[in-house]
Amino acid sequence: MYKKIMISVVLVLILSSTIYFVYQKVSGWVLEKEEFKQNVELYLKSEYPNVILKNHEVKYNFKEMKYYSVLTSNDNVVFLSKTGYDVLFYCDYYIAKWEQVLNEEIVSSLQREVPLDATMKVTISLTEDQARNNSAQFSINNFLEKNMDNTEMIIGYHDKEISEELIKKSYEVIKWMGNQNYNMSFFFLFKDRRHSIQIKFEDITKINKWDDLKQFMRA
């Protein structure tokens, strides 16, 4: 009986210690998250005074063992803020804003003129400072004139195998985009991810008819 009582006491102590440890950790995380959130918002007020937040959610990356913020601005731009290697915080508001502007205008216009059963997304390869320097008026034509070689349209025919019909459709896309002066690179993906068509902006002039795209096919 005495042995059973001692075992029970030990188990209770272990359980209590575990609960206390977990509580301390959770409490610490709550405090750390709140501190991180406040620091991010101070950083944004300093570096992005014109950005008004609508939502701010702090998350934890277990792989990197770091907090980061997912933020939504009043103009519905969803962007990230996290700690960097050589800076206290890194933010990608202007990158996200430019991608939003480009996608809202170009993708919707393209879908009206060249309807596609596909996913479409414009991405840019710029640093935050470079994107910020282009943001005075958020003019698409001015942006593409300066950054056509750092802008790419990704079109995914994810449930379709590559075919002559889809290659012709892809050519229509490139031709229409060129007529609108929406100059950029293109990346077409198909059901079999081993097949794709990737065309850098500097190679667009090599495409004069639909079967010219075949030279850019990857298998």
C-alpha positions as CSV (number, residue, x, y, z in Angstrom):
1,M,0.0,0.0,0.0
2,Y,2.8,2.4,1.0
3,K,4.6,1.7,-2.3
4,K,1.4,2.4,-4.3
5,I,1.0,5.7,-2.4
6,M,4.6,6.7,-3.2
7,I,4.2,5.9,-6.8
8,S,1.0,7.9,-7.0
9,V,2.7,10.9,-5.3
10,V,5.6,10.7,-7.7
11,L,3.2,10.5,-10.7
12,V,1.3,13.6,-9.4
13,L,4.6,15.5,-9.0
14,I,5.7,14.6,-12.5
15,L,2.3,15.6,-13.9
16,S,2.3,18.8,-12.0
17,S,5.8,19.7,-13.1
18,T,4.9,18.9,-16.7
19,I,1.8,21.1,-16.5
20,Y,3.8,23.9,-14.9
21,F,6.5,23.6,-17.6
22,V,4.0,23.7,-20.4
23,Y,2.2,26.7,-18.8
24,Q,5.5,28.6,-18.5
25,K,6.3,27.9,-22.1
26,V,2.9,28.9,-23.4
27,S,2.9,32.0,-21.3
28,G,6.4,32.8,-22.6
29,W,5.2,32.3,-26.1
30,V,2.2,34.6,-25.6
31,L,4.4,37.3,-24.2
32,E,7.0,36.9,-27.0
33,K,4.3,37.0,-29.7
34,E,2.8,40.1,-28.2
35,E,6.3,41.8,-28.0
36,F,7.1,40.7,-31.6
37,K,3.7,42.1,-32.8
38,Q,4.3,45.5,-31.1
39,N,7.8,45.7,-32.5
40,V,6.6,45.0,-36.0
41,E,3.9,47.7,-35.8
42,L,6.5,50.2,-34.5
43,Y,8.7,49.3,-37.4
44,L,5.9,49.7,-39.9
45,K,5.0,53.2,-38.5
46,S,8.6,54.2,-38.9
47,E,9.3,52.7,-42.4
48,Y,5.8,52.5,-43.9
49,P,3.9,55.5,-42.4
50,N,1.3,55.5,-45.2
51,V,0.3,51.9,-44.7
52,I,-2.7,51.4,-42.5
53,L,-3.2,47.9,-41.1
54,K,-6.5,46.1,-41.2
55,N,-5.3,42.8,-39.7
56,H,-2.1,41.6,-38.1
57,E,-1.5,37.9,-37.3
58,V,1.7,36.6,-35.7
59,K,2.8,33.1,-36.5
60,Y,5.7,30.9,-35.6
61,N,8.0,29.1,-38.0
62,F,9.2,25.9,-36.1
63,K,11.8,25.2,-38.7
64,E,13.5,28.6,-38.4
65,M,12.4,29.0,-34.8
66,K,11.3,32.5,-35.5
67,Y,8.1,34.6,-35.4
68,Y,6.8,36.3,-38.5
69,S,3.7,38.5,-39.2
70,V,1.1,38.1,-41.9
71,L,-0.4,41.6,-42.4
72,T,-3.3,42.9,-44.4
73,S,-3.4,46.6,-45.2
74,N,-6.5,48.8,-45.7
75,D,-6.0,48.4,-49.5
76,N,-6.2,44.6,-49.0
77,V,-2.5,43.9,-49.7
78,V,-1.4,40.8,-47.8
79,F,2.3,41.0,-47.0
80,L,4.8,39.5,-44.6
81,S,7.2,40.9,-42.0
82,K,9.9,38.9,-40.3
83,T,13.3,39.2,-38.8
84,G,16.2,39.2,-41.3
85,Y,19.9,38.2,-41.1
86,D,21.3,41.7,-41.3
87,V,18.3,43.9,-40.4
88,L,15.9,43.9,-37.5
89,F,12.8,43.4,-39.7
90,Y,12.2,42.7,-43.3
91,C,8.9,43.6,-45.0
92,D,7.6,43.0,-48.5
93,Y,4.7,45.4,-48.7
94,Y,5.7,47.1,-52.0
95,I,6.5,43.7,-53.7
96,A,3.0,42.4,-52.7
97,K,1.4,45.7,-53.7
98,W,2.9,45.6,-57.2
99,E,1.9,42.0,-57.7
100,Q,-1.6,42.9,-56.6
101,V,-1.8,45.8,-59.1
102,L,-0.4,43.8,-61.9
103,N,-2.6,40.8,-61.3
104,E,-5.8,42.8,-60.9
105,E,-5.3,44.6,-64.2
106,I,-3.5,42.2,-66.4
107,V,-5.0,38.9,-65.4
108,S,-8.6,40.2,-65.5
109,S,-8.0,41.8,-68.9
110,L,-6.3,38.7,-70.3
111,Q,-9.1,36.5,-69.1
112,R,-11.7,38.6,-70.9
113,E,-9.8,38.7,-74.2
114,V,-8.2,35.3,-74.3
115,P,-10.3,33.1,-72.0
116,L,-8.3,30.3,-70.4
117,D,-9.2,27.4,-68.2
118,A,-6.0,27.9,-66.2
119,T,-4.5,29.6,-63.2
120,M,-2.7,32.8,-63.9
121,K,-0.4,34.9,-61.8
122,V,2.1,37.7,-62.4
123,T,5.2,37.6,-60.2
124,I,8.1,40.0,-59.9
125,S,11.7,39.5,-58.9
126,L,12.7,42.7,-57.2
127,T,14.0,43.7,-53.8
128,E,11.6,45.6,-51.5
129,D,13.6,48.8,-52.1
130,Q,13.5,48.4,-55.9
131,A,9.7,47.8,-55.7
132,R,9.3,50.8,-53.4
133,N,11.3,53.0,-55.9
134,N,8.7,52.1,-58.6
135,S,5.7,52.9,-56.5
136,A,5.2,56.7,-57.0
137,Q,2.1,56.3,-59.2
138,F,1.6,52.5,-59.5
139,S,1.5,52.9,-63.3
140,I,1.6,49.4,-64.9
141,N,3.1,50.6,-68.2
142,N,5.8,52.6,-66.5
143,F,6.6,49.7,-64.3
144,L,6.9,47.1,-67.1
145,E,9.0,49.5,-69.2
146,K,11.6,49.5,-66.4
147,N,11.1,45.9,-65.1
148,M,10.0,43.7,-68.0
149,D,13.0,41.4,-67.5
150,N,12.0,41.0,-63.8
151,T,8.3,40.3,-64.4
152,E,6.8,36.9,-65.3
153,M,3.4,35.6,-66.1
154,I,2.9,32.0,-64.8
155,I,0.0,30.1,-66.5
156,G,-0.9,26.7,-65.2
157,Y,-2.9,24.2,-67.2
158,H,-2.7,21.9,-64.3
159,D,-5.2,19.3,-65.3
160,K,-4.3,19.2,-69.0
161,E,-1.5,17.4,-70.9
162,I,0.6,19.5,-73.3
163,S,-1.0,19.6,-76.7
164,E,-0.9,21.5,-80.0
165,E,-4.2,23.2,-79.0
166,L,-2.7,24.5,-75.8
167,I,0.5,25.6,-77.5
168,K,-1.6,27.6,-79.9
169,K,-3.6,29.1,-77.0
170,S,-0.4,30.0,-75.3
171,Y,0.8,31.8,-78.4
172,E,-2.5,33.8,-78.4
173,V,-1.7,34.9,-74.8
174,I,1.8,36.1,-75.7
175,K,0.6,37.9,-78.9
176,W,-2.2,39.7,-77.0
177,M,0.1,40.7,-74.1
178,G,2.6,42.1,-76.6
179,N,-0.1,44.2,-78.3
180,Q,-1.0,45.7,-74.9
181,N,2.6,46.4,-74.2
182,Y,2.5,44.0,-71.3
183,N,6.0,42.9,-71.8
184,M,7.4,40.2,-69.5
185,S,8.6,36.6,-69.4
186,F,6.2,33.7,-69.6
187,F,6.1,30.3,-67.9
188,F,3.4,27.7,-69.0
189,L,2.9,24.6,-66.8
190,F,1.0,21.4,-67.7
191,K,-0.4,18.4,-66.0
192,D,2.8,16.5,-66.4
193,R,5.2,18.8,-64.5
194,R,8.1,17.5,-66.6
195,H,6.7,19.4,-69.5
196,S,6.7,23.2,-69.6
197,I,7.3,26.2,-71.8
198,Q,9.5,29.0,-70.4
199,I,10.2,32.1,-72.4
200,K,12.4,34.9,-71.1
201,F,11.5,38.4,-72.2
202,E,14.6,38.8,-74.4
203,D,13.5,35.8,-76.4
204,I,10.0,37.0,-77.2
205,T,11.2,38.5,-80.6
206,K,12.0,34.9,-81.7
207,I,8.3,34.0,-81.6
208,N,6.4,34.9,-84.8
209,K,4.1,31.9,-85.1
210,W,2.6,29.4,-82.7
211,D,5.0,26.5,-83.4
212,D,8.0,28.8,-82.5
213,L,7.0,28.0,-78.9
214,K,8.2,24.4,-79.4
215,Q,11.8,25.5,-79.2
216,F,11.2,26.7,-75.6
217,M,9.6,23.4,-74.5
218,R,11.2,21.5,-71.6
219,A,10.8,17.8,-71.1
